[in-house]
Amino acid sequence: MIPERCWRDVDAAVGLYTAGEVLDVVGVPSGGHRLLRRLRAAGHLLSVQRGAVYVYPRFQFDPESLLILPVIADLIVFADAAGWSHQELLLWLCSPSGYFQGGRPAEHMSDPDMVLRMARVAAAVQW
């Protein structure tokens, strides 16, 4: 379970949308909650449960088109194969990383190949 302090840090670093905010951003009517459930279940939309609700990191949406970035589905497939929970994936994406010269992987979504490559490298590290 992620402590509340970590949630605040993630929200401050990259922003987290509620389901209603996602629907507003992408212009889907309020009845679109079923669509969000289908996208989550199909592995196209990254979400994590915070209390009783799901939250969605803002970085997964293209700021111009407002569509979900294609790399998100690839990251979800990677995380599932690596044994990372979606919470662990989100924390990795939102944490400063030496792989990104102290930046957060989420800040590099414009280079999806690099983000995926560095995720694979990070998952292979053994302590």
MMTF fields as JSON, N, C-alpha, C and O atoms, coordinates in Angstrom:
{
  "mmtfVersion": "1.0.0",
  "mmtfProducer": "UNKNOWN",
  "numBonds": 507,
  "numAtoms": 508,
  "numGroups": 127,
  "numChains": 1,
  "numModels": 1,
  "chainsPerModel": [1],
  "groupsPerChain": [127],
  "chainIdList": ["A"],
  "bondAtomList": [4, 2, 8, 6, 12, 10, 16, 14, 20, 18, 24, 22, 28, 26, 32, 30, 36, 34, 40, 38, 44, 42, 48, 46, 52, 50, 56, 54, 60, 58, 64, 62, 68, 66, 72, 70, 76, 74, 80, 78, 84, 82, 88, 86, 92, 90, 96, 94, 100, 98, 104, 102, 108, 106, 112, 110, 116, 114, 120, 118, 124, 122, 128, 126, 132, 130, 136, 134, 140, 138, 144, 142, 148, 146, 152, 150, 156, 154, 160, 158, 164, 162, 168, 166, 172, 170, 176, 174, 180, 178, 184, 182, 188, 186, 192, 190, 196, 194, 200, 198, 204, 202, 208, 206, 212, 210, 216, 214, 220, 218, 224, 222, 228, 226, 232, 230, 236, 234, 240, 238, 244, 242, 248, 246, 252, 250, 256, 254, 260, 258, 264, 262, 268, 266, 272, 270, 276, 274, 280, 278, 284, 282, 288, 286, 292, 290, 296, 294, 300, 298, 304, 302, 308, 306, 312, 310, 316, 314, 320, 318, 324, 322, 328, 326, 332, 330, 336, 334, 340, 338, 344, 342, 348, 346, 352, 350, 356, 354, 360, 358, 364, 362, 368, 366, 372, 370, 376, 374, 380, 378, 384, 382, 388, 386, 392, 390, 396, 394, 400, 398, 404, 402, 408, 406, 412, 410, 416, 414, 420, 418, 424, 422, 428, 426, 432, 430, 436, 434, 440, 438, 444, 442, 448, 446, 452, 450, 456, 454, 460, 458, 464, 462, 468, 466, 472, 470, 476, 474, 480, 478, 484, 482, 488, 486, 492, 490, 496, 494, 500, 498, 504, 502],
  "bondOrderList": [1, 1, 1, 1, 1, 1, 1, 1, 1, 1, 1, 1, 1, 1, 1, 1, 1, 1, 1, 1, 1, 1, 1, 1, 1, 1, 1, 1, 1, 1, 1, 1, 1, 1, 1, 1, 1, 1, 1, 1, 1, 1, 1, 1, 1, 1, 1, 1, 1, 1, 1, 1, 1, 1, 1, 1, 1, 1, 1, 1, 1, 1, 1, 1, 1, 1, 1, 1, 1, 1, 1, 1, 1, 1, 1, 1, 1, 1, 1, 1, 1, 1, 1, 1, 1, 1, 1, 1, 1, 1, 1, 1, 1, 1, 1, 1, 1, 1, 1, 1, 1, 1, 1, 1, 1, 1, 1, 1, 1, 1, 1, 1, 1, 1, 1, 1, 1, 1, 1, 1, 1, 1, 1, 1, 1, 1],
  "groupList": [{"groupName": "MET", "atomNameList": ["N", "CA", "C", "O"], "elementList": ["N", "C", "C", "O"], "formalChargeList": [0, 0, 0, 0], "bondAtomList": [1, 0, 2, 1, 3, 2], "bondOrderList": [1, 1, 2], "singleLetterCode": "M", "chemCompType": "L-PEPTIDE LINKING"}, {"groupName": "ILE", "atomNameList": ["N", "CA", "C", "O"], "elementList": ["N", "C", "C", "O"], "formalChargeList": [0, 0, 0, 0], "bondAtomList": [1, 0, 2, 1, 3, 2], "bondOrderList": [1, 1, 2], "singleLetterCode": "I", "chemCompType": "L-PEPTIDE LINKING"}, {"groupName": "PRO", "atomNameList": ["N", "CA", "C", "O"], "elementList": ["N", "C", "C", "O"], "formalChargeList": [0, 0, 0, 0], "bondAtomList": [1, 0, 2, 1, 3, 2], "bondOrderList": [1, 1, 2], "singleLetterCode": "P", "chemCompType": "L-PEPTIDE LINKING"}, {"groupName": "GLU", "atomNameList": ["N", "CA", "C", "O"], "elementList": ["N", "C", "C", "O"], "formalChargeList": [0, 0, 0, 0], "bondAtomList": [1, 0, 2, 1, 3, 2], "bondOrderList": [1, 1, 2], "singleLetterCode": "E", "chemCompType": "L-PEPTIDE LINKING"}, {"groupName": "ARG", "atomNameList": ["N", "CA", "C", "O"], "elementList": ["N", "C", "C", "O"], "formalChargeList": [0, 0, 0, 0], "bondAtomList": [1, 0, 2, 1, 3, 2], "bondOrderList": [1, 1, 2], "singleLetterCode": "R", "chemCompType": "L-PEPTIDE LINKING"}, {"groupName": "CYS", "atomNameList": ["N", "CA", "C", "O"], "elementList": ["N", "C", "C", "O"], "formalChargeList": [0, 0, 0, 0], "bondAtomList": [1, 0, 2, 1, 3, 2], "bondOrderList": [1, 1, 2], "singleLetterCode": "C", "chemCompType": "L-PEPTIDE LINKING"}, {"groupName": "TRP", "atomNameList": ["N", "CA", "C", "O"], "elementList": ["N", "C", "C", "O"], "formalChargeList": [0, 0, 0, 0], "bondAtomList": [1, 0, 2, 1, 3, 2], "bondOrderList": [1, 1, 2], "singleLetterCode": "W", "chemCompType": "L-PEPTIDE LINKING"}, {"groupName": "ASP", "atomNameList": ["N", "CA", "C", "O"], "elementList": ["N", "C", "C", "O"], "formalChargeList": [0, 0, 0, 0], "bondAtomList": [1, 0, 2, 1, 3, 2], "bondOrderList": [1, 1, 2], "singleLetterCode": "D", "chemCompType": "L-PEPTIDE LINKING"}, {"groupName": "VAL", "atomNameList": ["N", "CA", "C", "O"], "elementList": ["N", "C", "C", "O"], "formalChargeList": [0, 0, 0, 0], "bondAtomList": [1, 0, 2, 1, 3, 2], "bondOrderList": [1, 1, 2], "singleLetterCode": "V", "chemCompType": "L-PEPTIDE LINKING"}, {"groupName": "ALA", "atomNameList": ["N", "CA", "C", "O"], "elementList": ["N", "C", "C", "O"], "formalChargeList": [0, 0, 0, 0], "bondAtomList": [1, 0, 2, 1, 3, 2], "bondOrderList": [1, 1, 2], "singleLetterCode": "A", "chemCompType": "L-PEPTIDE LINKING"}, {"groupName": "GLY", "atomNameList": ["N", "CA", "C", "O"], "elementList": ["N", "C", "C", "O"], "formalChargeList": [0, 0, 0, 0], "bondAtomList": [1, 0, 2, 1, 3, 2], "bondOrderList": [1, 1, 2], "singleLetterCode": "G", "chemCompType": "PEPTIDE LINKING"}, {"groupName": "LEU", "atomNameList": ["N", "CA", "C", "O"], "elementList": ["N", "C", "C", "O"], "formalChargeList": [0, 0, 0, 0], "bondAtomList": [1, 0, 2, 1, 3, 2], "bondOrderList": [1, 1, 2], "singleLetterCode": "L", "chemCompType": "L-PEPTIDE LINKING"}, {"groupName": "TYR", "atomNameList": ["N", "CA", "C", "O"], "elementList": ["N", "C", "C", "O"], "formalChargeList": [0, 0, 0, 0], "bondAtomList": [1, 0, 2, 1, 3, 2], "bondOrderList": [1, 1, 2], "singleLetterCode": "Y", "chemCompType": "L-PEPTIDE LINKING"}, {"groupName": "THR", "atomNameList": ["N", "CA", "C", "O"], "elementList": ["N", "C", "C", "O"], "formalChargeList": [0, 0, 0, 0], "bondAtomList": [1, 0, 2, 1, 3, 2], "bondOrderList": [1, 1, 2], "singleLetterCode": "T", "chemCompType": "L-PEPTIDE LINKING"}, {"groupName": "SER", "atomNameList": ["N", "CA", "C", "O"], "elementList": ["N", "C", "C", "O"], "formalChargeList": [0, 0, 0, 0], "bondAtomList": [1, 0, 2, 1, 3, 2], "bondOrderList": [1, 1, 2], "singleLetterCode": "S", "chemCompType": "L-PEPTIDE LINKING"}, {"groupName": "HIS", "atomNameList": ["N", "CA", "C", "O"], "elementList": ["N", "C", "C", "O"], "formalChargeList": [0, 0, 0, 0], "bondAtomList": [1, 0, 2, 1, 3, 2], "bondOrderList": [1, 1, 2], "singleLetterCode": "H", "chemCompType": "L-PEPTIDE LINKING"}, {"groupName": "GLN", "atomNameList": ["N", "CA", "C", "O"], "elementList": ["N", "C", "C", "O"], "formalChargeList": [0, 0, 0, 0], "bondAtomList": [1, 0, 2, 1, 3, 2], "bondOrderList": [1, 1, 2], "singleLetterCode": "Q", "chemCompType": "L-PEPTIDE LINKING"}, {"groupName": "PHE", "atomNameList": ["N", "CA", "C", "O"], "elementList": ["N", "C", "C", "O"], "formalChargeList": [0, 0, 0, 0], "bondAtomList": [1, 0, 2, 1, 3, 2], "bondOrderList": [1, 1, 2], "singleLetterCode": "F", "chemCompType": "L-PEPTIDE LINKING"}],
  "groupTypeList": [0, 1, 2, 3, 4, 5, 6, 4, 7, 8, 7, 9, 9, 8, 10, 11, 12, 13, 9, 10, 3, 8, 11, 7, 8, 8, 10, 8, 2, 14, 10, 10, 15, 4, 11, 11, 4, 4, 11, 4, 9, 9, 10, 15, 11, 11, 14, 8, 16, 4, 10, 9, 8, 12, 8, 12, 2, 4, 17, 16, 17, 7, 2, 3, 14, 11, 11, 1, 11, 2, 8, 1, 9, 7, 11, 1, 8, 17, 9, 7, 9, 9, 10, 6, 14, 15, 16, 3, 11, 11, 11, 6, 11, 5, 14, 2, 14, 10, 12, 17, 16, 10, 10, 4, 2, 9, 3, 15, 0, 14, 7, 2, 7, 0, 8, 11, 4, 0, 9, 4, 8, 9, 9, 9, 8, 16, 6],
  "groupIdList": [1, 2, 3, 4, 5, 6, 7, 8, 9, 10, 11, 12, 13, 14, 15, 16, 17, 18, 19, 20, 21, 22, 23, 24, 25, 26, 27, 28, 29, 30, 31, 32, 33, 34, 35, 36, 37, 38, 39, 40, 41, 42, 43, 44, 45, 46, 47, 48, 49, 50, 51, 52, 53, 54, 55, 56, 57, 58, 59, 60, 61, 62, 63, 64, 65, 66, 67, 68, 69, 70, 71, 72, 73, 74, 75, 76, 77, 78, 79, 80, 81, 82, 83, 84, 85, 86, 87, 88, 89, 90, 91, 92, 93, 94, 95, 96, 97, 98, 99, 100, 101, 102, 103, 104, 105, 106, 107, 108, 109, 110, 111, 112, 113, 114, 115, 116, 117, 118, 119, 120, 121, 122, 123, 124, 125, 126, 127],
  "secStructList": [7, 7, 7, 2, 2, 2, 2, 2, 2, 2, 2, 2, 2, 2, 7, 3, 3, 3, 2, 2, 2, 2, 2, 2, 2, 2, 6, 7, 7, 4, 4, 4, 2, 2, 2, 2, 2, 2, 2, 2, 2, 6, 6, 7, 1, 7, 7, 3, 3, 3, 6, 6, 3, 3, 3, 3, 3, 4, 4, 4, 5, 7, 6, 6, 6, 7, 7, 5, 7, 2, 2, 2, 2, 2, 2, 2, 2, 2, 2, 2, 2, 2, 6, 7, 7, 2, 2, 2, 2, 2, 2, 2, 2, 2, 1, 7, 7, 4, 4, 4, 6, 6, 7, 7, 4, 4, 4, 4, 6, 6, 1, 2, 2, 2, 2, 2, 2, 2, 2, 2, 2, 2, 2, 2, 7, 7, 7],
  "xCoordList": [0.841, 0.0, 0.886, 1.862, 0.541, 1.331, 0.864, -0.329, 1.813, 1.434, 0.888, 1.232, 0.044, -0.582, 0.469, 0.252, 1.579, 2.637, 3.133, 3.39, 3.267, 3.711, 2.684, 3.045, 1.393, 0.344, 0.431, 0.303, 0.646, 0.762, 1.965, 1.895, 3.077, 4.279, 4.032, 4.426, 3.39, 3.082, 2.149, 2.374, 1.118, 0.168, 0.874, 0.614, 1.749, 2.481, 3.444, 3.641, 4.043, 5.043, 4.425, 4.894, 3.381, 2.849, 1.351, 0.839, 0.661, -0.779, -1.553, -1.176, -2.625, -3.506, -4.926, -5.427, -5.551, -6.942, -7.862, -7.502, -9.031, -10.109, -10.764, -10.47, -11.638, -12.348, -13.148, -13.141, -13.827, -14.612, -13.752, -14.154, -12.564, -11.656, -11.153, -11.024, -10.866, -10.447, -11.546, -11.28, -12.776, -13.89, -14.05, -14.344, -13.863, -13.923, -12.806, -13.039, -11.592, -10.423, -10.585, -10.31, -11.026, -11.13, -12.48, -12.715, -13.364, -14.631, -15.644, -16.434, -15.625, -16.588, -17.67, -17.36, -18.92, -20.004, -19.833, -19.094, -20.512, -20.374, -20.689, -20.24, -21.43, -21.732, -20.567, -20.722, -19.408, -18.259, -17.467, -16.4, -17.959, -17.226, -17.045, -16.038, -18.021, -17.87, -16.71, -15.978, -16.552, -15.437, -14.109, -13.188, -13.999, -12.767, -12.494, -11.351, -13.525, -13.352, -12.839, -11.952, -13.406, -12.963, -11.516, -10.734, -11.156, -9.778, -8.792, -7.705, -9.172, -8.317, -8.158, -7.046, -9.282, -9.259, -8.468, -7.83, -8.512, -7.799, -6.321, -5.564, -5.906, -4.506, -4.103, -2.945, -5.043, -4.747, -4.641, -4.187, -5.053, -5.12, -4.535, -4.992, -3.522, -2.89, -3.714, -4.007, -4.072, -4.804, -4.379, -3.942, -4.516, -4.258, -5.384, -5.986, -5.646, -6.703, -6.142, -5.137, -6.792, -6.436, -7.679, -8.637, -7.646, -8.85, -9.897, -9.637, -11.068, -12.167, -12.284, -13.169, -11.413, -11.533, -10.246, -9.178, -10.379, -9.211, -8.739, -9.54, -7.422, -6.833, -5.953, -5.457, -5.784, -5.135, -4.04, -4.333, -2.783, -1.73, -1.938, -2.265, -1.738, -1.97, -1.009, -1.37, 0.21, 1.22, 0.864, 1.487, -0.118, -0.45, -1.321, -1.608, -1.737, -2.568, -1.734, -1.033, -1.816, -1.135, -1.74, -2.957, -0.912, -1.464, -2.196, -3.044, -1.882, -2.547, -3.793, -4.862, -3.658, -4.795, -5.707, -6.869, -5.178, -5.882, -6.145, -6.948, -5.477, -5.582, -4.572, -3.592, -4.82, -3.885, -2.658, -2.778, -1.48, -0.25, -0.116, -0.35, 0.253, 0.379, 1.367, 1.194, 2.394, 3.396, 2.797, 3.368, 1.68, 1.065, 0.708, 0.987, 0.103, -0.241, 1.023, 1.038, 2.087, 3.353, 3.932, 4.452, 3.844, 4.349, 3.541, 4.1, 2.251, 1.4, 1.748, 1.841, 1.94, 2.342, 3.685, 3.865, 4.637, 5.95, 5.806, 6.363, 5.054, 4.92, 4.321, 4.792, 3.295, 2.672, 3.673, 3.726, 4.464, 5.45, 6.584, 7.128, 6.936, 8.037, 7.605, 8.435, 6.3, 5.803, 5.63, 5.523, 5.602, 5.365, 3.862, 3.156, 3.382, 1.986, 1.878, 2.889, 0.665, 0.489, 0.905, 1.347, 0.765, 1.269, 2.785, 3.335, 3.46, 4.924, 5.361, 6.334, 4.65, 4.953, 4.779, 5.638, 3.677, 3.434, 4.522, 5.015, 4.894, 5.954, 7.275, 7.997, 7.602, 8.84, 8.782, 9.749, 7.655, 7.512, 7.585, 7.974, 7.214, 7.135, 8.316, 8.355, 9.264, 10.393, 11.622, 11.891, 12.37, 13.637, 14.516, 14.583, 15.188, 15.945, 17.298, 17.409, 18.31, 19.625, 19.618, 20.445, 18.694, 18.586, 18.187, 18.388, 17.617, 17.145, 17.817, 17.219, 19.059, 19.856, 19.087, 19.11, 18.413, 17.665, 16.242, 15.468, 15.884, 14.506, 13.616, 14.089, 12.346, 11.371, 11.11, 11.018, 10.988, 10.644, 9.394, 9.332, 8.405, 7.166, 7.405, 6.584, 8.508, 8.83, 9.416, 9.686, 9.613, 10.262, 9.345, 9.822, 8.046, 7.098, 7.201, 6.686, 7.853, 8.052, 9.072, 9.208, 9.785, 10.734, 10.333, 11.001, 9.243, 8.705, 9.67, 9.672, 10.497, 11.442, 12.442, 12.791, 12.897, 13.853, 13.189, 13.795, 11.963, 11.268, 11.107, 11.365, 10.688, 10.537, 11.879, 11.976, 12.903, 14.231, 14.732, 15.265, 14.567, 15.041, 14.199, 14.716, 12.909, 12.072, 12.586, 12.65, 12.949, 13.486, 14.797, 15.037, 15.649, 16.921, 16.655, 17.261, 15.759, 15.445, 14.89, 15.217, 14.059, 13.46, 14.497, 14.332, 15.572, 16.59, 17.606, 18.363, 17.623, 18.59, 18.251, 17.102, 19.27, 19.087, 19.96, 21.138, 19.385, 20.114, 20.63, 21.267],
  "yCoordList": [-1.181, 0.0, 1.244, 1.325, 2.185, 3.411, 4.412, 4.697, 4.946, 5.938, 7.221, 7.569, 7.903, 9.138, 10.163, 10.89, 10.224, 11.178, 10.926, 11.871, 9.664, 9.317, 9.751, 10.251, 9.558, 9.996, 11.499, 11.974, 12.246, 13.712, 14.069, 14.982, 13.35, 13.603, 13.312, 14.099, 12.199, 11.843, 12.883, 13.338, 13.258, 14.243, 15.574, 16.222, 15.98, 17.241, 17.15, 18.132, 15.984, 15.829, 15.737, 16.394, 14.933, 14.685, 14.95, 15.064, 15.048, 15.272, 13.979, 13.108, 13.873, 12.711, 13.197, 14.106, 12.593, 12.89, 11.901, 10.743, 12.363, 11.458, 10.961, 11.473, 9.98, 9.484, 10.609, 10.749, 11.394, 12.503, 13.509, 14.031, 13.782, 14.719, 14.155, 14.89, 12.844, 12.219, 12.381, 12.75, 12.105, 12.221, 13.651, 13.866, 14.627, 16.033, 16.366, 17.011, 15.922, 16.242, 15.683, 16.377, 14.445, 13.822, 14.085, 13.633, 14.804, 15.191, 14.08, 14.056, 13.155, 12.053, 12.386, 12.857, 12.151, 12.441, 11.689, 10.707, 12.155, 11.591, 10.099, 9.42, 9.576, 8.146, 7.31, 6.109, 7.918, 7.224, 6.392, 5.883, 6.241, 5.447, 4.0, 3.369, 3.472, 2.113, 2.049, 1.061, 3.111, 3.168, 3.135, 2.429, 3.88, 3.87, 2.48, 2.022, 1.81, 0.441, -0.488, -1.308, -0.354, -1.21, -0.899, -1.816, 0.368, 0.745, 0.241, -0.226, 0.337, -0.198, -1.7, -2.225, -2.392, -3.85, -4.337, -5.388, -3.573, -3.961, -3.587, -3.941, -2.873, -2.5, -1.325, -1.219, -0.438, 0.743, 2.02, 3.049, 1.958, 3.143, 2.804, 1.88, 3.562, 3.328, 4.0, 5.194, 3.217, 3.739, 2.956, 1.808, 3.593, 2.908, 3.267, 4.338, 2.363, 2.597, 3.386, 3.004, 4.47, 5.304, 5.359, 6.075, 4.604, 4.481, 3.711, 2.609, 4.29, 3.619, 4.011, 3.512, 4.89, 5.374, 5.111, 4.895, 5.136, 5.042, 6.454, 7.373, 6.6, 7.857, 7.533, 6.418, 8.55, 8.381, 9.439, 10.633, 9.025, 10.021, 10.836, 10.301, 12.142, 13.054, 12.838, 13.07, 12.397, 12.292, 11.294, 11.303, 10.437, 9.425, 9.963, 9.251, 11.214, 11.821, 12.804, 13.646, 12.692, 13.638, 15.021, 15.18, 16.03, 17.345, 18.025, 18.886, 17.654, 18.284, 17.529, 18.121, 16.22, 15.439, 14.956, 14.626, 14.912, 14.399, 12.896, 12.361, 12.227, 10.783, 10.131, 10.757, 8.881, 8.134, 7.817, 7.328, 8.097, 7.818, 6.312, 5.521, 5.909, 4.476, 3.747, 2.557, 4.435, 3.784, 3.296, 2.413, 3.841, 3.425, 1.943, 1.209, 1.5, 0.074, -0.776, -1.842, -0.308, -1.047, -1.118, -2.156, -0.02, -0.006, -0.937, -1.597, -0.99, -1.881, -3.342, -4.156, -3.674, -5.035, -5.356, -6.432, -4.415, -4.614, -4.87, -5.834, -3.998, -4.114, -5.46, -6.11, -5.871, -7.156, -8.301, -9.21, -8.255, -9.307, -9.28, -10.324, -8.085, -7.939, -8.212, -8.273, -8.376, -8.607, -7.331, -7.372, -6.196, -4.913, -4.668, -4.881, -4.224, -3.791, -2.449, -1.808, -2.039, -0.736, 0.396, 1.45, 0.183, 1.164, 1.276, 2.377, 0.131, 0.157, 0.827, 1.581, 0.555, 1.214, 2.718, 3.485, 3.14, 4.576, 5.218, 6.297, 4.571, 5.131, 5.225, 6.212, 4.209, 4.266, 5.422, 6.17, 5.565, 6.629, 8.023, 8.981, 8.138, 9.448, 9.756, 10.822, 8.86, 9.058, 9.53, 9.058, 10.463, 10.867, 9.641, 8.745, 9.628, 8.445, 8.822, 9.76, 8.081, 8.259, 7.925, 8.441, 7.066, 6.731, 7.945, 7.97, 8.949, 10.162, 11.404, 12.479, 11.244, 12.324, 13.067, 14.295, 12.296, 12.859, 13.25, 13.596, 13.203, 13.496, 12.289, 11.2, 12.495, 11.418, 10.773, 11.483, 9.461, 8.82, 9.435, 9.577, 9.799, 10.372, 11.667, 12.056, 12.333, 13.58, 13.322, 14.264, 12.054, 11.687, 10.867, 10.083, 11.044, 10.276, 10.596, 9.846, 11.689, 12.008, 11.072, 11.041, 10.312, 9.308, 7.949, 7.432, 7.378, 6.15, 4.981, 4.159, 4.885, 3.776, 3.84, 2.815, 5.046, 5.193, 4.845, 4.169, 5.295, 5.006, 3.497, 2.964, 2.813, 1.352, 0.662, -0.267, 1.115, 0.516, 0.682, -0.262, 1.866, 2.118, 1.361, 0.95, 1.174, 0.361, -1.073, -1.696, -1.59, -2.962, -3.065, -4.038, -2.039, -2.03, -1.988, -2.747, -1.111, -0.975, -2.286, -2.669, -2.962, -4.215, -5.321, -6.249, -5.23, -6.276, -6.107, -7.03, -4.935, -4.695, -5.584, -5.662, -6.247, -7.08, -6.54, -6.246, -6.416, -5.864, -6.981, -6.734],
  "zCoordList": [0.0, 0.0, 0.0, 0.746, -0.824, -0.949, 0.112, 0.219, 0.897, 1.915, 1.283, 0.154, 2.023, 1.537, 1.099, 0.13, 1.785, 1.429, 0.011, -0.736, -0.359, -1.713, -2.753, -3.818, -2.44, -3.368, -3.588, -4.716, -2.515, -2.646, -3.5, -4.323, -3.311, -4.108, -5.589, -6.451, -5.882, -7.267, -7.874, -8.996, -7.154, -7.663, -7.922, -8.936, -7.031, -7.213, -8.392, -9.108, -8.599, -9.655, -11.045, -11.974, -11.196, -12.539, -12.662, -13.775, -11.572, -11.596, -11.766, -12.549, -11.028, -11.097, -11.378, -10.716, -12.346, -12.669, -11.967, -11.759, -11.612, -11.222, -12.507, -13.588, -12.404, -13.581, -14.243, -15.466, -13.436, -13.986, -14.729, -15.768, -14.194, -14.862, -16.184, -17.163, -16.219, -17.48, -18.518, -19.662, -18.117, -19.059, -19.555, -20.731, -18.681, -19.093, -20.074, -21.096, -19.758, -20.591, -21.996, -22.975, -22.103, -23.42, -24.081, -25.202, -23.406, -24.005, -24.133, -25.077, -23.182, -23.18, -22.156, -21.061, -22.496, -21.546, -20.23, -20.151, -19.222, -17.884, -17.834, -16.911, -18.773, -18.812, -19.31, -19.532, -19.491, -20.051, -19.067, -19.413, -17.853, -16.859, -17.311, -16.991, -18.057, -18.591, -19.58, -19.63, -20.365, -21.31, -20.557, -20.967, -19.473, -18.682, -18.12, -18.129, -17.635, -17.12, -18.216, -17.98, -19.424, -20.534, -20.915, -21.165, -20.961, -21.299, -20.247, -20.585, -18.968, -17.897, -18.047, -17.993, -18.238, -18.324, -19.536, -19.485, -20.622, -21.839, -21.793, -22.697, -20.746, -20.622, -21.481, -21.885, -21.767, -22.577, -21.751, -22.252, -20.501, -19.662, -18.298, -17.625, -17.9, -16.606, -15.516, -15.577, -14.537, -13.39, -12.168, -12.257, -11.043, -9.781, -8.831, -8.918, -7.942, -6.982, -5.81, -5.212, -5.495, -4.347, -3.467, -3.762, -2.4, -1.583, -2.373, -2.856, -2.499, -3.185, -4.655, -5.35, -5.144, -6.525, -7.306, -6.732, -8.608, -9.476, -9.815, -9.98, -9.915, -10.376, -11.581, -11.743, -12.413, -13.704, -13.854, -13.788, -14.055, -14.223, -15.495, -16.554, -15.361, -16.485, -17.635, -18.789, -17.348, -18.395, -19.484, -20.545, -19.253, -20.252, -21.383, -22.345, -21.265, -22.299, -23.111, -22.551, -24.429, -25.307, -25.067, -25.165, -24.753, -24.423, -25.581, -25.348, -26.821, -27.968, -28.398, -28.545, -28.6, -29.103, -27.985, -28.226, -26.747, -25.566, -25.647, -24.882, -26.562, -26.664, -25.721, -25.316, -25.381, -24.546, -25.392, -26.515, -24.846, -25.567, -25.813, -24.9, -27.023, -27.32, -26.411, -26.149, -25.931, -25.08, -23.764, -23.122, -23.357, -22.092, -22.142, -21.194, -23.224, -23.341, -23.305, -22.69, -23.964, -23.95, -22.54, -22.131, -21.8, -20.425, -19.526, -18.65, -19.739, -18.94, -19.236, -18.317, -20.511, -20.879, -20.244, -19.674, -20.34, -19.73, -18.226, -17.702, -17.532, -16.082, -15.696, -14.762, -16.406, -16.107, -16.279, -15.451, -17.352, -17.607, -16.585, -16.227, -16.118, -15.153, -13.721, -12.814, -13.521, -12.17, -11.375, -10.149, -12.06, -11.391, -11.334, -12.32, -10.195, -10.121, -10.844, -11.133, -11.129, -11.772, -10.834, -11.29, -9.535, -8.57, -8.66, -8.642, -8.759, -8.876, -10.179, -10.196, -11.255, -12.527, -12.395, -12.829, -11.8, -11.633, -10.776, -11.107, -9.694, -8.845, -9.594, -9.45, -10.392, -11.17, -12.168, -12.311, -12.854, -13.847, -13.225, -13.893, -11.957, -11.3, -10.393, -9.779, -10.297, -9.392, -10.154, -11.259, -9.564, -10.201, -10.415, -9.574, -11.565, -11.948, -12.542, -13.331, -12.151, -12.747, -14.224, -14.977, -14.657, -16.072, -16.911, -18.125, -16.243, -16.924, -16.341, -16.288, -15.908, -15.319, -14.219, -14.143, -13.382, -12.267, -12.604, -11.711, -13.87, -14.266, -14.033, -13.706, -14.204, -14.052, -15.408, -16.409, -15.471, -16.752, -17.381, -18.603, -16.576, -17.104, -17.865, -18.696, -17.596, -18.292, -19.675, -20.42, -20.022, -21.283, -22.187, -23.008, -22.042, -22.85, -24.337, -25.166, -24.68, -26.1, -26.739, -27.962, -25.919, -26.405, -25.823, -24.929, -26.333, -25.734, -25.772, -24.856, -26.819, -26.891, -25.74, -25.155, -25.423, -24.327, -22.989, -22.157, -22.781, -21.521, -21.355, -20.276, -22.402, -22.328, -22.101, -21.3, -22.803, -22.646, -21.213, -20.629, -20.649, -19.289, -18.259, -17.22, -18.54, -17.645, -17.621, -16.561, -18.78, -18.842, -18.075, -17.362, -18.232, -17.518, -16.015, -15.258, -15.581, -14.15, -13.585, -12.462, -14.359, -13.881, -13.771, -12.98, -14.562, -14.557, -13.427, -13.127, -12.806, -11.721, -10.54, -10.104, -10.035, -8.854, -7.732, -7.933, -6.576, -5.411, -4.559, -3.535]
}
